[in-house]
Amino acid sequence: MLSEQRHGLILKVLEERHSITVSELKELLHVSEATVRRDIVTLDRAGRLVKVFGGAVKADNTYLLQEPTVKQKAELNKKEKMQIAKCAAGLIQQNDFVYLDAGTTTGYMLDYLDVAEVTFVTNAVSHAQQLAAKGAHVILIGGTLKNTTEAVVGATAALMLENYHFAAGFFGTNGIHKAAGFTTPDENEALVKKVAMRQCQKAYILSDHTKFHVVSSVTFAPLSGGTILTDTRPEEFQNMKNMIIC
């Protein structure tokens, strides 16, 4: 198959599906992974698609390059976030050792938590303060404080997390995309999320419907890396098994 034919087929698939992975294109085109990656790079440079981690997405997808502040995010889709947060809080059991990621939706979980006999580890200063006020046993990890999200991030925080083994972890995300996975704008925050998820027996991603089809700068986990808790199942994700509608 000529390169022009491959390019046309790639763009046709993206028109229908919005995203595709390198492995899917390899099977579809019957070519090597190296050829697929070269085709993606060529089309990306031509502005026909956007190259992302592990594949490509349609050129008109939503990209998030900057992190909104906690104040900016607090009132966005509040009803949906609280619904998801209540659902998430119900998954915590007595004697669990729980990781609670920074974020507005994970923050809403605090209103629904029974903190008795549960130990919480968090990278969010505000979460730690509220949990302590409720009488919870809480551990705040150390590292660099990021002002916009009020999260502790960076290598020091990641190293500390490697010592823990969580029964469950609850995480925020800035974007959910079939090809790019779970993404966030900051590489230091992505590192902390990635390590914390790796230390969890069960990892849950809390996200309202507006985060789907959004790609941010850094992937911190593939879609298979955790169970999504959300308010609505988008059409493109109908067959996804690791999703709970709250």
C-alpha positions in Angstrom: 0.0 0.0 0.0 1.4 3.4 -1.0 2.0 6.0 1.7 -0.8 8.3 0.2 -3.2 5.4 0.5 -2.2 4.7 4.1 -2.5 8.4 5.0 -6.0 8.5 3.5 -7.1 5.5 5.4 -5.7 6.9 8.7 -7.6 10.1 8.2 -10.8 8.3 7.3 -10.6 6.3 10.5 -10.0 9.4 12.6 -13.0 11.1 11.0 -15.1 8.2 12.2 -13.5 7.4 15.5 -11.7 10.6 16.6 -8.7 8.6 17.8 -6.6 5.5 17.1 -3.6 3.8 18.6 -0.4 2.7 16.9 -1.2 -1.0 17.5 -4.6 -0.6 15.9 -3.1 1.1 12.8 -0.5 -1.6 12.6 -3.1 -4.3 12.3 -5.4 -2.2 10.0 -2.6 -1.3 7.5 -0.6 -4.5 7.8 2.7 -2.6 8.2 5.4 -2.3 10.8 5.1 -0.1 13.9 7.9 2.1 12.6 6.0 2.7 9.4 2.8 3.7 11.3 4.8 6.1 13.5 6.4 7.7 10.4 2.9 8.2 8.9 1.6 9.8 12.0 4.6 12.2 12.2 4.1 13.1 8.6 0.4 13.8 9.0 1.0 15.7 12.3 3.5 18.0 10.6 1.0 18.6 7.8 -1.7 19.6 10.4 -4.0 16.7 9.3 -4.0 15.0 12.8 -2.4 15.5 16.2 0.3 13.0 17.4 -0.3 11.9 21.0 1.2 9.3 23.3 0.6 5.9 21.7 -1.3 7.0 18.6 -3.1 9.9 17.0 -6.2 12.0 17.4 -8.4 14.0 15.1 -7.2 17.5 14.5 -10.3 19.2 16.0 -10.1 17.5 19.4 -9.9 19.6 22.5 -6.4 20.2 24.0 -5.8 21.6 27.4 -2.3 23.0 27.9 -2.9 25.1 31.0 -4.1 24.2 34.5 -7.1 26.1 35.8 -6.9 27.2 39.5 -8.8 25.4 42.2 -11.1 28.5 42.5 -11.8 28.4 38.8 -12.7 24.7 38.8 -14.7 24.6 42.1 -18.0 25.7 40.7 -17.7 24.0 37.3 -20.2 21.1 37.0 -20.5 21.1 40.7 -23.7 18.9 40.8 -22.1 16.2 38.7 -18.8 16.3 40.7 -20.7 15.9 44.0 -22.6 13.0 42.6 -19.4 11.3 41.6 -17.7 12.1 44.9 -20.5 10.5 46.9 -20.3 7.4 44.7 -16.5 7.3 45.3 -16.8 7.7 49.0 -19.1 4.7 49.2 -16.3 2.5 47.9 -14.0 3.0 50.9 -14.2 0.4 53.6 -13.2 0.3 57.3 -9.4 -0.2 57.9 -8.6 0.8 54.3 -5.4 2.6 53.6 -6.4 5.2 51.0 -4.7 7.6 48.7 -6.6 10.8 47.9 -5.3 12.9 45.0 -5.6 16.6 44.9 -8.5 18.1 42.9 -12.0 19.5 43.3 -13.9 16.3 42.7 -11.8 14.3 45.2 -12.2 17.3 47.6 -16.0 16.9 47.4 -15.5 13.3 48.7 -14.7 14.7 52.1 -18.4 15.7 52.6 -19.4 12.0 52.4 -16.6 10.2 54.1 -16.8 8.2 57.3 -13.2 8.6 58.5 -13.4 6.1 61.4 -10.8 3.3 61.1 -9.5 4.6 57.7 -6.0 6.1 57.1 -5.7 8.7 54.3 -2.6 9.7 52.4 -2.9 12.8 50.3 -0.9 15.3 48.3 -3.5 18.0 48.8 -2.9 20.5 51.7 -6.6 21.5 51.9 -7.7 17.8 51.9 -5.3 17.0 54.7 -6.6 20.0 56.8 -10.2 19.0 56.3 -9.6 15.3 57.1 -7.7 16.2 60.2 -10.5 18.5 61.3 -12.9 15.5 60.9 -10.7 13.5 63.2 -9.1 11.3 60.5 -5.7 9.7 60.6 -4.1 11.5 57.7 -0.6 11.6 56.2 0.4 14.6 54.0 3.2 13.7 51.6 6.2 16.1 51.3 7.5 17.9 48.2 7.0 21.0 46.1 3.7 22.9 46.6 2.0 23.8 43.3 0.0 27.0 43.8 -2.6 26.6 41.1 -3.8 23.2 42.3 -2.7 23.4 45.9 -1.0 20.0 45.3 2.3 18.7 46.6 4.2 17.4 43.5 7.6 16.4 42.2 10.3 13.8 42.7 10.3 14.0 46.5 6.6 13.3 46.7 6.9 10.4 44.3 9.7 8.8 46.3 7.7 9.0 49.5 4.7 7.3 47.7 6.8 4.4 46.7 6.9 3.3 50.3 3.1 2.9 50.6 0.7 0.2 49.4 -2.9 1.5 49.1 -6.1 -0.6 49.2 -7.7 2.1 47.0 -6.7 5.4 45.4 -9.0 8.2 44.1 -7.6 10.5 41.4 -8.5 13.6 39.4 -7.7 14.0 35.7 -7.8 16.9 33.2 -8.5 14.8 30.2 -9.7 11.3 29.1 -9.0 10.1 25.6 -8.9 6.7 24.0 -5.5 7.2 22.5 -3.8 9.5 25.0 -5.3 8.0 28.1 -5.6 10.0 31.4 -3.7 13.3 31.0 -2.7 16.4 33.0 -0.9 19.6 32.0 2.0 19.3 34.5 4.8 16.7 34.3 5.5 16.9 38.1 1.9 16.3 39.0 1.7 13.5 36.4 4.7 11.8 38.1 3.0 11.8 41.5 -0.3 10.5 40.0 1.6 7.8 38.1 3.5 6.5 41.1 0.5 6.7 43.4 -1.7 4.7 40.9 1.0 2.0 40.7 0.9 1.6 44.5 -2.9 1.0 44.5 -4.7 -2.3 44.5 -7.7 -0.4 43.0 -7.4 3.0 41.3 -10.4 5.1 40.6 -10.5 8.1 38.2 -13.1 10.7 39.1 -14.3 12.7 36.1 -17.4 14.4 34.9 -18.5 14.1 31.3 -16.7 17.3 30.2 -13.2 15.6 30.5 -13.9 13.0 27.8 -12.2 13.7 24.4 -9.9 16.1 26.1 -6.1 15.7 25.8 -3.7 17.5 28.0 0.1 17.7 27.9 1.2 14.7 29.9 -0.2 11.1 30.1 -0.1 9.7 33.6 -1.9 6.4 32.9 -3.5 4.5 30.0 -7.3 4.0 30.0 -6.7 0.5 31.4 -4.9 1.9 34.4 -8.0 2.6 36.5 -11.8 2.5 36.8 -13.5 5.7 35.7 -16.3 7.1 38.0 -18.4 9.5 36.0 -21.9 10.9 35.5 -22.5 10.0 31.8 -21.1 7.3 29.5 -20.0 9.0 26.2 -21.0 7.1 23.0 -17.4 6.3 22.0 -16.9 4.6 25.4 -20.0 2.4 25.4 -18.1 -0.8 25.4 -15.6 0.2 28.1 -15.8 -2.2 31.1 -13.8 -0.3 33.6 -16.3 2.5 34.1 -19.0 3.1 36.7 -21.8 5.5 36.1 -22.7 7.2 39.4 
